[in-house]
Amino acid sequence: MRISLVRTYQPMPVDMIAQPLGIMSLDAWLRQHGYEDISLFDMRLAKESPSGFLPRLLADKPDVVGLSSMTIEKDCVHLLAALIKERAPEVVVVVGGPYGTSSATTIAKDKNVDYVVVGEGEHTFHELLNALRDGGDPSQVDGLVLRRDGQIVETRPRGTIEDLDVLPVPSWDRIDMGAYQRVFQDDNLTGQPWAVVQTSRGCPFKCTYCHNVFGKRFRAQSAGRVLAELELLVERYGVRELHIYDDIFNFHKQRLIEICDGIAERGWNVHIQFPNGLRTDLLNREVLEALRRAGTFRVSIAIESVTPRIQKQVKKYLNIKRVERNIAIADELGMMMHGFFMLGFPGETRQEILDTIEYACRSRLHTAGFFLVTPFEGSELSDDYVQPAETLHGESFNYYDNPHSLSEVSARELRWLQRYAYFRFYGNPRRVARFVRKLPNKRRLLRYSLLFAQIVTGRLAVHGANEDSFKYGDVAPRPGAPTMPLPDSILLGGTMPAAATGPRRFALPVLN
């Protein structure tokens, strides 16, 4: 059985192209259990459209294609599935990743998708492959959503993997590390070789806007297992900047300190940052000092709103006073601090939005992101405020351009407040000077200046199906194939985009 694992791509205003840990972890697990005929593809590296990528995929002659996707990449998933079934209807198409988990029943209505993996994929995808190979019944595999006789079938929920140390190290040997260094990554502040790692799964907090991909029980690799993978990255691959992608890395204080002390003792001289993954009111001076000793130079914290009513409503319950203290301590220790804020929660007033913006502008944060509240399917927020669920698939929901407002201000005013927040925050000369002083690689200043200009002029947002990369209807539907929902930009704009000329691509190795 030949398997192709694909990390999908969707045009976004800011492309975050990191090593595809999801398919790398899946590949490592499958190889450990006897599946050797596997290829890995990352469409994001060359920013390939579904039609542009298809020949490369089909040249691999797969029996099974696994698509790992974020919800914001849903157009790519469905367009690519339709193209695969048009050209090779015998190929089994499986969708997983965050999109698969959050929108499984919606995805399963697409007859071009055969199976949807819900939650952690290692055991579920492995057992599905066994069933397909051995003539078994996939409906007996836990953790799947599929169709039977025109009906959506949800199999028994899959339990979480309790001991993450049993999982092999992701397949770092199966990707082109140099290709990821050549792609500009906004978070790669040093400009040195970098890699992303994930050391735990799950978060016990119940924020209503958040995903539930890994469940609500925190499970973590041991400090020794984490250090072994970091040693591989540092010693074999020359990585000097590490991005830790956990949902809540600091949930177990002692484990965090063990990892940080282990890094410091080894003298690796690495630069560490947390693009997410630290619950701010669980930090304290001891923890922050441990992070700094290990080489942490930048920490991202999710504050969202400073209004107690909103904090309670979205079930975050963040201790804002403790957050302020920890920002001050981190700044004192020489770390850059990035803050995440969300504007437009259900029922949020204009004054409450302005209070959050004012807090951010008064803070010692070096950088900040102001996002519009987005009720992605699968979140409690979506369950409460978006009906019916299937309509979400045809709506435009992304972090940068949300045409909806759940708050007391209009969608138009909400977007204006977002631009106002960025202008106020980055229009402070002292803040800009602090950021420039802390920025490890000053050559990146031009890029960030252009990004800021795009934000404040309102030219950053891009709808999901960008006409420069995708166009709907570039293949004739196969007989009996369902009519797919049009991409978001068509639904909102009301016109069919012009034919795409195709993105510029460079050759990538096919890993066998």
N, C-alpha and C positions, 0 to 999 in steps of 0.2 A: 504493500500500500504506500502510495506516494502522497506526502502531505506538504502543503504550502501554508505557512503562517504569515499573515499580512497585517502590518500596522497601517491603518488607513490614514488618509490625509484630507483635510478640508481647508480651503483658503480662509485665513483669519487675519485680522489687522496686525496681530503680533504672533508670529509663529514660534511656538515653544517646542523645539525639536531636540528631544533628549533621547538617549539610548532606550530602545523599546523593551523595558524590563518585563512587561507582560508576556510577550511571545518568547523572549529569551528564557524566562523561567519555565514556561510551558515546554519549550524545546529541550531544556536540560532534563526535565522530569521524564519526558517521553523517551529520550535517548537512554536514560538510566533504566527504563523498562522495556528496552528491546526495539524501539522504533528508530531506525537509522536514516530512512529515506525522507528527510525533512529539509525544506528550504525556508529561509527567512527573508522577508521582503519588508522594507520600510518606504512607503510611498512618499513620506514627508521629505526625505533627503533631496530628491529631485523635484519635489512639488508636482508630482504626476497626477494627471486627471485619470478617472477610471478608464476612459477609452485609450489614453496614452499608455497606461500601465498594463492593460489587458494582454497585448501580445507577449510581453515579458513573462507574465504569469502563466499563460497557456503554453508557452515554450517549455515550461517546467513539467508539463503533462501531469498535473496533480489529479489524484482521485478524490481528495478532500481538501477544501480551502477553508481555513479558519481566519475570520476577520476580527481583529481586536480593535475596538473603537471607543472613542469618547462620544457622549451624546451630541456634542456640537459637530461631529463628523457624520451625522446620520445620512445626509444626502449622498455622500460618497459610498456608504455601505449599500444602500438600496440601488443606486445606479450601477455599482460594480457587480452586485448580485445579479441584476437583470442582464448585464453584458455577459457574464459567465454562463448563465443559463441559455442565452441566445446562441452562443458559439459552442458551448460544451454542456448540453443539458444533463449529461450523465454525472457531472461533477457534483459532489455533495458540498453544499455551502453551509457553514456553521458560523454564527455570530456570537461573540463574547465580549469581555471587557466591561467597562462601566456602562456603556450603552446597552449591552445585552442584559445586564442585571437590572437596570432601572426601567427598561421598556420592553421586557421580554414578550408579553402578549401582543403588544403593538407590532413588534418586529415579526412575530410568527404569522401575522395576517398577510405578510408579503410572501406569495407563493414561490418567489425566487430564493427564499431562505428555507433550508430544510430543518435546521435545529438551532436553538438558542441556548447558550450556556448561562446559567444564573449563578452568580457568586464566584468563588474561587474555582479556577478552571482545571487545576492539575488532575484531580481524581475524576471529575466529570468528563472532561474531554478524553482522557485516557480510556475510561470505561466505554464511552461512545465509540471510539475507534475499535476497541475490542469487539463490540457488538457488530459493527459494520463489517469487520474483517471475518468474523466467525459465524455470521448469519444469525446473530442474536437479535433480541427485541429491544431497540433503543428506548421504548416506552418504559422499560424496567430499570433504566439508568436514572439514578437520583440527580436532581439539579438541572433538568432539561425542560424546555417548552418546545412543543412540536405540534404538527397537525396530524389528525387521523380521521379519515372519512369527512374531510371538510370542517372538522371541529378542532378548536385549540385544546391541547392536552398539556397540563402541567404535571410533571412527575413529582414524586416526593421531594421535599426540600433536602438539599445536601447540607450535612453538618460541616462546620468549619474545621480546618486543620489545626489541631491543638498544639502540636510540637513543630514549630517552624524549622527547627534544626534538622528535621528529616528531609527538608527540601534541598536539592543540590544547588550549588552556586549557579546563578544564571549564566547562560552561554556567552560569556565575554569572548570566547575564542571563535565565535561564529558570526561576528559582525565586524565591519570595517571601522575600527575606532578612529582612524584618520578622517573618514568621511564626516563624522560628527564634530570633529575639531574644525573642519573647514566651513561648516555652516554657522553663521553668526547666531549666537545664543545670547539674548539680552541679559540673562542672569550670569553669564560667564564674565564676571567683572575683572578677573585677573588677566584674561587672555591666555592662560596656561592650559595644558591638557586637563580635561575635566571629565567627570563621570557622575552618574546618579546612582544612588543606592536606596534600598528600602529594607529596613531592619525589623519592622513590626507590621501587624495588620490589625485593623479594627480600632474603633474609638467608642468608649462607653458613654460619651455625651450624646445628647439627643436633639441637637440643633435642627429645627424644622426645615431649613433650607438645604441641608447637606445630604449627600448620597449615602447609601448603605451597601456599598459593594462588598466590604469585608466583614460586615456584621458589627454588633455593638459590644462584643467582648474583645478586650485588648489581649493580643497574643504577640509574643516577641521572640526573636532569635536571642540566644545567649550572647553575652559579651564576647566570649571566645569565638563563636561562629561569625559574628560581625567583624571582629578584628582579622580573622582569617581571610575574608573576602576583601577587606580593605588592603591587606598586605598584597594580595594578588594584583589589585588595581595599581597600587603605588609602585611595587617592585617590578612587576612584569610589564605593565602598560605605561608606566611613567606618569600616572595621574597626579596632578598637583592641586586640583580644585575639586572638592567633593560636595555634591548636593544631596542632602538627605531628604527623601520624599515621604517619610512616614506621615500618618495622620496625626499622631500625638507621641512624638519621640520621648517626651519627658514625663510620661505617665508613671514610670517606675524610676524614681530618683536614683537609687543605688545602681541600677543597671546603667543609667546614663553616665554616672561618675566612673564606673568601671571601664566603660568604653573610652571615655575622654582621657582617663589616666593611662590606659593602654596605648592610645595614640601618642600621647606626650612622651611616654617612656621609650617608645620606639624611635623617637627623633625624626619622624618623617618630614617635618616642615611642610605640612599641607595646609591649604586654605579651605575652610569648611563654611558652608552656609546652609541655611534652612529656608528654602523657598516657601515652605509651609511646615506644619508638623510640631509646633511648640504651643502648648496652651499657656498663655501668658501669666495668668494668675496662679499657675503651679510652679512658676519660676521663683527663685530667690537668689541671694548673693552667692551662696555656696554653689548652686547649680550653674549660674552664669560664669563664675570664676573657673569652674571645671571646663565649661565649653570654651572659654577663652584660652585656657592652657593647651587645649587640644588643637587650637588654630582657628576657631570660629571667628569670622570677621564680619558676618552679616546674619541677622536673624529677622525673619518675617513673622509678624504677629497679627492675628485676626481679631479686631475689635468690633467691627461691623457697625454697632450703634452705641452711643453713650447714654441713651435714654433708658432708665430703669424699666419703664413700661414695655419698651420694645425688647429689651434683654429677656424679660420674663415671658413675653409673648412668643418669642422664637426659641425659648428653652435653652438659651446659652448660659444665662446666669453668670456673666463675667463680672469679677470684682474689679471695677474700674480704678479704684484707688490703688489697689495692688499693682495693676497694670502700669499706672503712672510711676510708681516706685521702681518697678523693674526696667522701665524705659530709661529712667535716670541712671540706674546702676549699670546697665549695658553701655550707655553712652560714656559713663565714667571709665569703664573698662576698655573703651576704644573700639567697640563694635558698632557697625552700621545697623540701623533699625528701619525696617520697612513695615508699614501698617496697611492692613486691608480694611476697607470700609464698604458698607452696602447702603445704598440709598433707595428708598421706596418700598419699605415693608408694608404689609397690609394695614391700612388705617393710619399710617404715619403722616403726621402733619408737616406742613412746610417748615414750621418753627423747629420741630424735632430734627428734620433733615439739616437745617442750618446749624443747630446745636452740635451735631456730629461733625459737620465741616469745620466749625469754629474750634472744636476740641483738637482736631487734627492739625489745624494751622497753629495752635498754641503749643503743641507738643514738641518734644525733642527728636521726633522722627526725622530721619534723613530723607526718606522717600515714602510715597503712599500711593495706593491704588483705590479709586472710587468706582465701585461697580454697581450696576443697577440690579435690583432684586429680580432673580430669574427663577421661576417655579418649574425646574426640570422635573420631568416625569420620574416617579419613583421616590421623590422626596415627600415628606409630610406636607410641606407647603403646597406642592402640586395637588396632592389628594384633597386638600381643604379648599383650594381656590381655583383649580382648573377643571372644568367639567365639559364634556366627558373626556376621559383620558385619551381616547384615540385622536381627538382633535389636536393634541399637542404635536403629533408627528407632522402635521401640516402647518404648524405655526413657526414663526421665527423666534427662536430663543437662543441667544448667545450672550456671552459676558459683556460684549462691547456695544451691542446695538439691540436693545430690547424695545420693541414698539408698544409695549404694554405698561400699564401702571396699576399696581394694587393699592397705592397710597391715596391720600386725599388731594394730591396735586396731579395735574394732567400728565400724560406721557411726554408731551412736548416740553412742559416746564421741568419735568424730572431730568430730561436730557440737558436742558439749560443749566440746571443746578449741578449736574455732574461736571460740565465744562467750567462752571464758576468755581467748583471745589478745586479742580486742577490748577486753574489760574491763580487762585488765592494761595494755594499751598506752595506751588513752585515759583510764584511771583515774589517770594521773600528772598532778597539778595543774601541775607545771612545764611538761610538754609542752603541755598545754592552753593555758597562758599564752603559750608561744612561738608556738603556732598563731594565737591571737587577735591577738597583736602583728603577725604577718606577713600576716594575712588582709586583702587590699586593700579588700574591701567588708564591713564589720562587720554590715550588715543581713542577711547570709546566715547568721549564727550560729544563729538559731532553727532554720532548716532542718537544719543539720548536727547540732544537739543532738537533734532528733527522730529523725534517721537513726541516731545512736548509740544512742538508747534502743530503737529497733526491733531493732537488731543484738543488743544484749546481752540482750534479753528473748526473742530467738528468734522475733520476729514479722516479720522482713523477707522470708523466703522465700515465693515464689509459684511454683506449678507452671506449666508451659507454657501450658495452655489454661485461662486464668482464666475462671471461670463468669460474671463480670461483663461480659466482653467477647466470649467465644466460647461457642458451644454446638454440640456435634456433632449431626448429623442434622437441621439446620434446613431441609433441602431433601430431597425424595425423590430417590433415586439414579436416574439415567437408565437406560433399558434396556441391559443388558449392561455397566454400569459396575462396576468392582471394588469390593469392600468395603474401605474404608480403615481402617487401624489407628486405634483410638480415641485421643484426646488423652491425654497423660501423666497428667493428674489423674484421669481415669477409670480408666486401667489400675491406678494405684496406690491409688486410693480405693475402687474397686469399685462406685461408684454413678454414675448419670447425673446431671449437674448440672441444676439448675432452669433454666427458660427465662430467657434474658438479656433485660433490658429495653433493651439497646443503650447504647453510650457516648455521652456528650455530645460533640457535634461543632460546629465552626464552619466557615463557608464558606471554601473555598480557591479560587483562580482555577484554571481549567483552561488549561494553557499549550499553545497550538497553534503 
